[in-house]
Amino acid sequence: MQTGKLFPLWQNILHSLSFQSRRDFLPDILALNSVIYALGDRAAVAEVLIAIQDVGRWCP
């Protein structure tokens, strides 16, 4: 799928996931790894991992 078509879908998915608890969100975001990679390559996947680690440190 082209990035231009994928990005609006990604925005909708993230909006829906934002209503979940962290416990429920993490498995879903991991399942979407291929979408994250398609939108931003390795750098995007790395940034998501860093963000998850940051939140884990801030909100144990």
N, C-alpha and C positions, 0 to 999 in steps of 0.2 A: 504494500500500500504506500502511496506517495505521502511524504511528510506533511504536505499541505492538507491532505484529507485526514491524516492521522491525528494531527495536533488538536483540532476541535473535539474529536472523540476523547482524546486524553484529558482535555480540560473537563469534560462532562464526567468522566470516570473519577478524576481527582475530587471534583465537587461532591459526588456521591460518597466517596470514601471518607471525606472529611467529617462526616457525621458519626463515624465509627470510633470505638475506643482504640487506643494504641494497640492493645492486645489483638483485636480483630483486624486492624489496619495492616500490621506487619506482614502476615502471610499473604494478604492481597497484593501489597506493593512488591513483594518478592515474586509473586506469580506474574507480575507485569514487567519483569526484568527485560524481556525481549522488546516490549514496547518502548521502555526507557532507552534501551540501546538503539533502537531504530530512530528515535527522535534526536538523540544526542551522542551516540557512540559511547566509547569507553569512559569518556570524561563525565558524561551524565550519570552513568552507573556509579562511578566513583563518588560523585557529589551526593547522590542519594545515600550511599553507604555512610559517608561522613556525617550527613545530616541526621541519620538515624542514630549513629553513635553519639553525636552531640546531645540529642534529646534524651538519650538514655543516661547521660551523665548529669544533665540538668534536672531531670524528673525521674528519679529512680522508682 
